[in-house]
Amino acid sequence: MGRMSDDAQLELFSQGRLEGYADTQEHEDNLFLISQIAHKIGILEVIIRNRIDALLSARDKDWIRKLPEELLPCDVEKYNKDELISRQTMGFWVKVACYYQIDDKIFKTQPLDDIFTKYFSEHKHFKNTNKFRRIQKARAILELLRLIRNRAFHFENLYKFTEKNYPRLNTAIINNKGKKKYIAIQPNRIKDFLNDLLASFHHDLIDYAEKRGS
């Protein structure tokens, strides 16, 4: 079977949506990319929320009910702890990790320095990654994962660049001197980024995430 015609895509997906892409092929490629990474994102989200819960439960088993008001989940008295854990968004977990300053403790291995050079070819200005603390690197990784997750699960264009030709998947990181630097992920490196995160938790997770049902 051939590609769906541009006219058919226009009728089905709307002109407004397709105008956000370089062409209809990019729209198709974006949906296919999302289908390839959704499973991996889901695995990472579950692992990370369980890791955060384990870290905080070691301090206080009922930590989720004792959060500051701005972080406290809605209907906190309506659900048991396991239900509350499962109902929270990735954004919630990123905020909780930041609040308790445990971003770097989520990872068994040191957050990859590759984040500065491997996923975007223009990151040549990151010559000395020692200027960034472990927790800063971990926080940037979590924020980039959150961005990918939200945009993928809302079927947004992961191939999009800013007007300055910078990947839209980017976040700021502050070095030890208080200077802000932006790091980004090129669209064609998203899968590499997710695979590296999976491998940082367990060497078999990449194969597990790519396994197909029989």
Backbone bond lengths (Angstrom), bond angles and torsions (degrees), N, CA, C in turn:
res aa  C-N    CA-C-N  psi(-1)  N-CA   C-N-CA  omega(-1)  CA-C   N-CA-C  phi
1 M - - - 1.463 - - 1.520 109.41 -
2 G 1.357 116.44 142.35 1.448 121.09 -179.75 1.518 111.71 -87.82
3 R 1.325 113.48 -176.89 1.462 119.39 178.00 1.518 110.63 -67.81
4 M 1.315 115.91 150.35 1.456 120.12 171.80 1.515 108.63 -66.81
5 S 1.301 117.72 139.27 1.460 121.16 -177.18 1.523 111.34 -65.83
6 D 1.327 115.84 154.79 1.462 120.33 178.79 1.523 111.01 -60.75
7 D 1.325 116.95 -38.39 1.466 120.78 -179.58 1.532 111.01 -63.60
8 A 1.335 115.55 -40.46 1.463 119.45 179.59 1.531 110.30 -66.68
9 Q 1.328 116.65 -41.12 1.462 119.90 178.69 1.526 110.78 -64.76
10 L 1.319 116.14 -38.86 1.463 120.31 179.29 1.521 110.48 -61.81
11 E 1.317 116.20 -40.47 1.460 120.38 -179.80 1.528 111.25 -68.90
12 L 1.322 116.21 -39.38 1.463 120.63 -174.16 1.529 113.44 -81.99
13 F 1.334 116.94 -37.88 1.462 120.23 -171.71 1.527 114.02 -105.37
14 S 1.317 118.31 -13.11 1.463 126.00 178.51 1.522 111.99 85.18
15 Q 1.319 114.42 145.34 1.461 121.06 179.61 1.526 111.16 -64.57
16 G 1.338 115.99 -38.12 1.458 119.61 -179.14 1.518 112.18 -59.00
17 R 1.329 116.56 -41.66 1.469 119.85 179.41 1.517 110.84 -69.52
18 L 1.316 117.24 -46.87 1.464 120.29 -174.91 1.518 112.43 -68.72
19 E 1.334 117.64 -21.69 1.462 119.93 177.00 1.526 112.23 -66.98
20 G 1.334 116.67 -16.53 1.456 120.62 178.45 1.518 113.17 -82.39
21 Y 1.326 117.15 3.99 1.461 122.67 -178.42 1.520 109.90 -122.61
22 A 1.334 115.56 157.29 1.467 120.10 178.76 1.516 110.30 -62.77
23 D 1.319 117.11 -37.31 1.463 122.97 178.55 1.530 107.66 -166.18
24 T 1.323 116.38 178.59 1.465 119.56 -177.76 1.533 111.67 -67.58
25 Q 1.334 117.11 -27.38 1.460 119.77 177.44 1.515 110.80 -64.29
26 E 1.334 117.12 -40.36 1.463 119.91 178.55 1.528 110.44 -64.25
27 H 1.327 116.46 -35.70 1.469 120.15 177.06 1.519 110.34 -62.56
28 E 1.344 116.70 -44.08 1.457 120.78 177.78 1.532 110.67 -63.23
29 D 1.326 115.68 -44.94 1.463 120.66 -179.47 1.524 110.89 -61.18
30 N 1.329 116.35 -37.76 1.461 120.26 -179.20 1.524 111.12 -65.70
31 L 1.324 117.44 -44.89 1.463 120.34 178.76 1.526 111.11 -63.83
32 F 1.334 116.08 -36.99 1.468 119.61 178.85 1.525 110.46 -68.19
33 L 1.335 116.77 -41.42 1.465 120.66 177.62 1.523 110.58 -59.40
34 I 1.326 116.88 -44.34 1.465 120.63 179.27 1.525 110.66 -59.59
35 S 1.336 116.30 -40.55 1.466 119.56 179.32 1.522 111.32 -64.70
36 Q 1.345 117.67 -29.89 1.462 121.59 -179.26 1.525 113.06 -77.84
37 I 1.331 116.96 -28.05 1.463 119.64 -173.47 1.524 114.11 -105.74
38 A 1.329 117.68 -12.77 1.468 120.09 -174.51 1.523 111.94 -58.20
39 H 1.330 117.19 -43.45 1.461 121.69 -179.23 1.527 110.86 -61.30
40 K 1.335 116.43 -42.49 1.466 121.33 -178.68 1.526 110.88 -67.60
41 I 1.312 116.52 -40.92 1.474 120.02 177.85 1.519 110.10 -61.79
42 G 1.322 116.47 -43.82 1.459 120.61 179.99 1.518 112.14 -60.89
43 I 1.318 116.89 -42.66 1.462 121.14 178.90 1.520 110.26 -63.11
44 L 1.325 116.50 -46.21 1.464 120.34 179.96 1.520 111.73 -62.27
45 E 1.327 116.95 -40.58 1.462 120.04 -179.10 1.527 110.91 -63.16
46 V 1.334 116.93 -43.36 1.463 120.17 179.74 1.530 110.87 -65.63
47 I 1.324 116.84 -43.97 1.468 120.50 -179.84 1.523 110.72 -61.74
48 I 1.326 116.68 -45.58 1.464 120.58 -176.59 1.521 111.49 -65.89
49 R 1.330 117.46 -42.63 1.469 117.83 -179.89 1.526 110.45 -66.96
50 N 1.351 117.44 -35.29 1.462 119.64 177.92 1.522 111.32 -69.12
51 R 1.339 116.01 -36.00 1.467 119.63 178.89 1.532 110.65 -66.47
52 I 1.329 116.24 -42.38 1.473 119.91 178.87 1.532 109.98 -64.62
53 D 1.317 116.21 -44.20 1.469 119.30 178.90 1.522 110.69 -60.26
54 A 1.330 117.83 -42.05 1.463 120.96 -179.47 1.526 110.92 -63.99
55 L 1.327 116.16 -42.30 1.463 120.44 -179.41 1.533 111.05 -63.34
56 L 1.331 116.22 -44.43 1.458 119.90 -176.92 1.521 112.28 -79.25
57 S 1.325 117.37 -30.22 1.467 120.29 178.01 1.521 111.20 -68.29
58 A 1.332 116.49 -25.51 1.466 120.08 176.60 1.530 110.64 -65.87
59 R 1.341 115.27 -23.49 1.467 120.29 177.28 1.526 111.50 -91.41
60 D 1.339 115.09 -41.58 1.461 120.58 -175.92 1.524 107.91 -157.94
61 K 1.316 117.42 115.10 1.469 121.50 -176.54 1.529 112.27 -58.20
62 D 1.310 117.48 -28.62 1.470 121.36 -176.14 1.526 111.48 -107.34
63 W 1.339 116.69 33.66 1.469 121.43 -174.26 1.516 113.23 -58.50
64 I 1.336 117.89 -33.70 1.458 120.56 -172.59 1.533 111.74 -68.94
65 R 1.331 117.12 -22.78 1.464 120.57 177.94 1.535 111.93 -89.65
66 K 1.329 116.14 -2.81 1.464 120.47 -176.81 1.521 112.04 -116.21
67 L 1.310 116.30 19.02 1.461 121.06 178.10 1.525 110.17 -70.51
68 P 1.330 117.95 157.38 1.468 119.54 173.10 1.518 109.83 -61.65
69 E 1.289 116.43 156.33 1.473 121.66 -172.88 1.514 112.98 -54.13
70 E 1.344 117.36 -38.18 1.462 119.59 -176.54 1.536 113.07 -69.87
71 L 1.330 117.05 -15.44 1.461 121.11 178.68 1.521 112.97 -108.80
72 L 1.306 117.34 -14.48 1.465 121.77 -174.21 1.528 110.69 -62.00
73 P 1.342 118.03 126.58 1.461 120.66 179.50 1.530 112.05 -63.09
74 C 1.309 115.56 153.41 1.473 120.26 175.79 1.535 109.50 -68.37
75 D 1.301 115.77 152.29 1.472 121.47 177.26 1.528 111.55 52.59
76 V 1.336 116.28 41.75 1.466 120.02 -174.49 1.523 112.34 -62.56
77 E 1.326 117.28 -25.92 1.464 120.43 179.95 1.527 112.20 -88.87
78 K 1.306 116.35 -7.46 1.465 120.39 -175.66 1.526 112.22 -82.87
79 Y 1.339 116.81 -25.47 1.460 120.95 -173.18 1.527 110.90 -121.53
80 N 1.335 115.27 155.37 1.457 118.46 173.22 1.529 109.10 -78.46
81 K 1.312 117.04 174.08 1.460 120.42 -173.11 1.529 112.02 -60.78
82 D 1.334 117.98 -45.53 1.465 120.69 -179.00 1.527 110.93 -60.47
83 E 1.312 116.66 -39.81 1.466 120.07 178.82 1.523 110.64 -66.71
84 L 1.320 116.73 -40.62 1.471 120.07 177.85 1.521 110.84 -62.53
85 I 1.325 116.89 -43.10 1.462 121.70 179.75 1.526 110.05 -58.68
86 S 1.319 116.56 -46.29 1.467 120.91 -174.05 1.531 112.98 -73.28
87 R 1.328 117.55 -20.10 1.464 121.00 -175.00 1.532 113.32 -89.89
88 Q 1.330 118.78 -8.48 1.464 120.11 -173.47 1.529 112.29 -85.72
89 T 1.316 115.18 150.41 1.460 121.75 -178.21 1.519 111.30 -82.14
90 M 1.322 115.98 166.87 1.460 120.86 175.55 1.527 110.08 -61.88
91 G 1.315 116.28 -36.41 1.463 119.93 177.79 1.515 111.86 -60.02
92 F 1.318 117.10 -38.82 1.461 121.81 176.98 1.515 110.35 -59.54
93 W 1.329 117.27 -46.38 1.461 120.33 -176.50 1.524 111.80 -67.63
94 V 1.318 116.62 -35.86 1.465 119.61 176.86 1.531 110.14 -63.69
95 K 1.332 116.68 -42.10 1.463 120.90 179.51 1.529 111.76 -66.32
96 V 1.329 116.66 -40.50 1.468 120.59 179.41 1.523 110.52 -64.92
97 A 1.329 116.84 -43.65 1.465 120.23 178.63 1.520 110.70 -60.72
98 C 1.325 115.95 -41.22 1.460 121.01 179.19 1.531 110.64 -65.88
99 Y 1.320 117.26 -43.71 1.466 121.53 -178.02 1.532 111.19 -61.13
100 Y 1.332 116.09 -42.83 1.465 120.02 -177.56 1.534 113.04 -91.72
101 Q 1.347 115.92 1.23 1.468 120.67 177.12 1.537 112.04 57.58
102 I 1.342 115.33 45.45 1.467 119.05 -177.88 1.527 112.15 -119.18
103 D 1.330 116.93 14.11 1.464 120.74 -176.73 1.528 112.30 -49.36
104 D 1.329 115.73 -48.26 1.461 120.05 -175.99 1.519 113.17 -71.53
105 K 1.311 117.85 -20.76 1.461 121.03 -178.54 1.530 111.87 -82.42
106 I 1.316 116.62 -8.80 1.465 120.63 178.81 1.521 110.60 -68.63
107 F 1.323 115.57 -32.86 1.455 120.94 -175.90 1.520 111.21 -92.77
108 K 1.328 116.70 135.05 1.460 120.34 176.64 1.525 110.36 -67.82
109 T 1.314 115.65 -39.15 1.454 120.81 178.81 1.518 108.86 -104.42
110 Q 1.311 116.08 163.14 1.468 120.00 179.33 1.518 109.65 -61.44
111 P 1.328 117.87 133.18 1.466 119.80 176.80 1.525 110.57 -50.56
112 L 1.313 115.47 138.00 1.460 120.93 -169.64 1.518 112.70 -67.74
113 D 1.333 115.48 128.96 1.464 119.78 172.71 1.521 110.96 -65.59
114 D 1.340 116.82 -15.64 1.466 120.55 178.33 1.520 112.13 -57.61
115 I 1.327 117.19 -21.48 1.460 119.87 -178.11 1.524 111.13 -58.98
116 F 1.318 117.29 -24.19 1.458 120.73 -177.37 1.526 113.02 -86.59
117 T 1.311 117.99 -20.36 1.465 119.14 -173.31 1.531 114.59 -131.90
118 K 1.303 117.40 -30.58 1.470 120.20 -170.46 1.520 114.05 -76.38
119 Y 1.329 117.61 -32.64 1.461 120.10 -168.08 1.526 114.49 -99.79
120 F 1.332 117.02 -4.50 1.464 120.69 175.78 1.518 108.28 -152.23
121 S 1.321 116.05 118.83 1.464 121.32 -171.30 1.522 113.68 -65.47
122 E 1.332 117.95 -19.24 1.463 120.52 -177.56 1.526 112.86 -87.54
123 H 1.317 117.47 7.08 1.462 120.33 -179.41 1.533 112.39 -82.74
124 K 1.311 116.29 37.26 1.457 120.26 -177.51 1.520 112.17 -70.90
125 H 1.350 117.66 -18.44 1.464 119.69 -178.64 1.530 112.37 -75.42
126 F 1.332 117.51 -9.11 1.460 119.73 177.34 1.529 109.22 -87.96
127 K 1.299 115.72 73.05 1.462 120.27 -177.88 1.521 112.50 -82.11
128 N 1.311 117.19 -28.04 1.459 120.92 -178.23 1.515 109.52 -131.42
129 T 1.317 116.23 94.98 1.465 119.85 -177.29 1.523 111.89 -76.63
130 N 1.326 117.46 -4.86 1.464 120.04 176.62 1.529 112.11 -69.30
131 K 1.343 116.36 -12.56 1.458 120.29 177.44 1.534 111.14 -71.98
132 F 1.318 115.45 -11.39 1.464 120.63 -178.48 1.518 109.28 -110.89
133 R 1.327 115.41 131.46 1.448 119.83 179.08 1.525 110.79 -74.09
134 R 1.314 115.33 157.51 1.465 122.01 179.61 1.528 111.37 -52.67
135 I 1.324 117.25 -42.97 1.459 120.31 -177.71 1.523 110.95 -67.13
136 Q 1.338 117.91 -32.55 1.463 120.93 178.02 1.523 111.06 -67.43
137 K 1.318 116.28 -41.10 1.460 120.68 177.95 1.528 110.43 -63.87
138 A 1.325 115.86 -45.35 1.466 120.28 -179.42 1.516 111.32 -63.16
139 R 1.321 117.01 -39.74 1.459 120.49 -179.92 1.523 111.35 -64.48
140 A 1.329 116.28 -40.01 1.462 120.36 177.64 1.523 110.95 -64.76
141 I 1.321 116.32 -40.48 1.462 120.43 178.72 1.528 110.55 -62.11
142 L 1.325 116.96 -45.74 1.465 120.53 179.68 1.520 111.76 -62.98
143 E 1.333 116.70 -39.55 1.458 120.08 -179.65 1.528 110.88 -67.97
144 L 1.327 117.52 -39.77 1.464 120.10 177.67 1.532 110.71 -65.68
145 L 1.314 116.66 -39.43 1.463 119.77 176.76 1.516 110.32 -63.03
146 R 1.324 117.37 -41.22 1.466 120.90 178.59 1.527 110.43 -61.67
147 L 1.322 117.15 -42.90 1.465 120.91 179.84 1.522 111.07 -62.45
148 I 1.322 116.21 -46.86 1.468 119.97 179.22 1.520 109.99 -60.90
149 R 1.321 116.10 -45.44 1.459 120.88 -178.32 1.530 111.59 -59.75
150 N 1.319 116.56 -50.36 1.462 120.14 -176.72 1.522 111.90 -65.00
151 R 1.314 117.25 -42.77 1.463 119.78 -177.91 1.521 111.66 -71.81
152 A 1.327 116.51 -35.58 1.461 119.31 177.71 1.522 110.88 -68.04
153 F 1.328 117.22 -46.30 1.459 120.60 -175.32 1.527 112.92 -76.59
154 H 1.347 116.89 -10.33 1.462 120.44 171.04 1.526 110.22 -104.34
155 F 1.331 116.40 10.59 1.465 123.73 175.71 1.527 112.56 56.38
156 E 1.334 115.02 39.92 1.458 120.16 175.52 1.521 109.62 -86.09
157 N 1.327 116.06 169.20 1.456 122.19 -175.15 1.528 110.94 -79.38
158 L 1.333 116.44 107.09 1.455 121.45 179.17 1.527 112.27 -77.93
159 Y 1.323 116.03 -11.38 1.465 120.68 -179.31 1.534 112.27 -90.64
160 K 1.300 116.26 0.91 1.464 119.73 -171.71 1.526 112.06 -76.09
161 F 1.342 114.98 140.92 1.455 122.69 174.72 1.529 108.68 -114.93
162 T 1.337 116.37 158.91 1.459 120.44 176.35 1.520 109.44 -76.27
163 E 1.327 116.56 174.12 1.459 121.07 178.99 1.525 112.00 -62.18
164 K 1.333 116.81 -23.19 1.466 121.43 178.30 1.528 111.83 -92.03
165 N 1.321 115.62 15.89 1.466 122.35 177.62 1.528 112.05 61.89
166 Y 1.332 114.74 39.77 1.459 121.65 177.32 1.525 107.39 -113.76
167 P 1.331 118.66 138.13 1.471 119.15 -179.27 1.527 111.98 -54.41
168 R 1.315 115.87 137.26 1.456 120.14 178.97 1.525 111.26 -67.31
169 L 1.319 116.65 -23.06 1.461 121.20 176.29 1.522 108.07 -83.19
170 N 1.319 116.11 87.72 1.461 120.37 -178.68 1.525 110.08 -146.23
171 T 1.319 115.48 159.72 1.460 121.40 177.23 1.523 109.00 -150.26
172 A 1.315 115.61 158.64 1.468 120.64 -179.20 1.519 110.38 -90.28
173 I 1.318 115.30 146.40 1.456 121.53 174.47 1.518 107.58 -133.27
174 I 1.322 116.60 136.42 1.461 122.10 -176.42 1.525 109.13 -102.14
175 N 1.335 116.92 125.31 1.461 118.82 179.92 1.530 111.00 -81.67
176 N 1.319 116.53 -178.54 1.465 121.31 -175.30 1.519 113.41 -65.70
177 K 1.334 117.15 -17.33 1.460 121.23 178.66 1.527 112.10 -96.36
178 G 1.334 116.14 7.84 1.456 120.87 178.13 1.507 114.29 81.11
179 K 1.338 117.90 11.27 1.461 120.81 -179.47 1.520 110.39 -89.76
180 K 1.312 115.19 138.05 1.457 120.94 -177.61 1.533 110.46 -89.74
181 K 1.317 115.61 130.69 1.449 122.58 174.34 1.529 108.22 -126.68
182 Y 1.328 115.66 147.03 1.455 119.38 178.34 1.526 109.90 -105.23
183 I 1.311 115.07 136.08 1.456 120.46 174.14 1.517 107.95 -120.03
184 A 1.321 115.41 149.97 1.457 119.60 -173.39 1.528 110.81 -142.39
185 I 1.317 115.09 168.58 1.455 122.21 176.32 1.522 108.62 -125.88
186 Q 1.320 116.68 123.14 1.458 120.58 174.72 1.524 109.33 -68.21
187 P 1.316 117.51 146.81 1.462 119.79 -179.80 1.527 113.81 -53.55
188 N 1.344 116.74 -39.43 1.466 119.00 -177.99 1.525 113.23 -77.73
189 R 1.344 117.53 1.53 1.454 121.24 177.67 1.533 112.31 -113.33
190 I 1.325 116.87 4.11 1.471 120.07 -178.73 1.526 110.59 -59.97
191 K 1.320 116.99 -45.88 1.466 119.85 -178.90 1.525 111.54 -64.72
192 D 1.337 117.25 -37.02 1.466 120.20 176.33 1.524 110.85 -61.20
193 F 1.332 115.58 -44.04 1.464 121.44 179.74 1.526 110.76 -59.90
194 L 1.321 116.93 -48.01 1.462 120.82 -179.31 1.524 111.23 -65.40
195 N 1.330 117.09 -40.59 1.466 120.26 178.59 1.524 111.73 -63.04
196 D 1.329 116.23 -40.58 1.463 119.31 179.09 1.525 111.22 -65.62
197 L 1.317 116.30 -37.40 1.470 118.95 176.90 1.527 110.79 -66.38
198 L 1.319 116.97 -43.43 1.462 120.49 177.53 1.529 110.50 -58.36
199 A 1.326 116.79 -46.64 1.460 121.36 -177.97 1.523 111.80 -65.29
200 S 1.336 116.94 -28.03 1.464 119.40 179.38 1.520 111.96 -68.35
201 F 1.332 117.07 -21.26 1.462 120.96 177.01 1.525 111.65 -90.63
202 H 1.352 115.94 -40.56 1.471 119.73 178.43 1.523 107.81 -163.65
203 H 1.320 115.79 137.52 1.472 119.87 -174.52 1.526 113.47 -66.33
204 D 1.336 117.85 -18.92 1.468 120.70 -179.76 1.526 113.43 -92.16
205 L 1.319 117.53 -3.17 1.466 119.48 -172.56 1.522 113.33 -69.04
206 I 1.317 118.42 -29.91 1.471 119.63 179.60 1.515 109.75 -64.15
207 D 1.345 116.22 -49.11 1.476 120.10 177.46 1.517 110.72 -61.50
208 Y 1.320 116.95 -40.72 1.462 120.95 179.02 1.526 110.48 -60.19
209 A 1.346 116.21 -42.89 1.461 120.85 -176.49 1.520 112.40 -71.91
210 E 1.334 116.48 -24.06 1.461 119.80 -177.02 1.518 112.43 -100.21
211 K 1.309 116.61 0.70 1.461 120.80 -178.39 1.526 110.02 -65.82
212 R 1.320 115.22 137.54 1.464 120.68 179.00 1.521 109.58 -103.80
213 G 1.308 115.31 145.29 1.455 119.16 176.67 1.513 111.01 -67.25
214 S 1.310 116.55 145.46 1.464 120.27 -178.76 1.512 110.50 -82.93
